[in-house]
């Protein structure tokens, strides 16, 4: 099961895991943004060096370069093209990690609603395949969960005296 799927038979466990999952994805997003910014800085420095080299090349030849020529020199440089592709890839990773982080926010909202519905008796888990194939398995898991909840509730009632 991935971070974005809901285990309908363990809503409480899913709900409790959300804070850690959000933290994991927020960290991924922050690292991706850091890498993107580092590549952006490298690209900016490389561009400045390439402009400087192109200007010097023309000055040695006794010519004055145009802005369009300087830009063409930079954009056709293979190293600049490579770092530009790295920048595109880094932007994609940042976007994916950020989307994952916000998907978990939405999952958390959905889990809140599912837990409320379950507690009111309106929730019935669905299976990924046909209901008849997994009905017995789901019923057993639900009985286990119900038994654990009853045990917890009994302990709390006894401890209150």
Secondary structure as UniProt FT lines:
FT   TURN            3..4
FT   TURN            8..9
FT   HELIX           11..60
FT   TURN            61..62
FT   HELIX           67..75
FT   HELIX           78..120
FT   HELIX           131..160
//
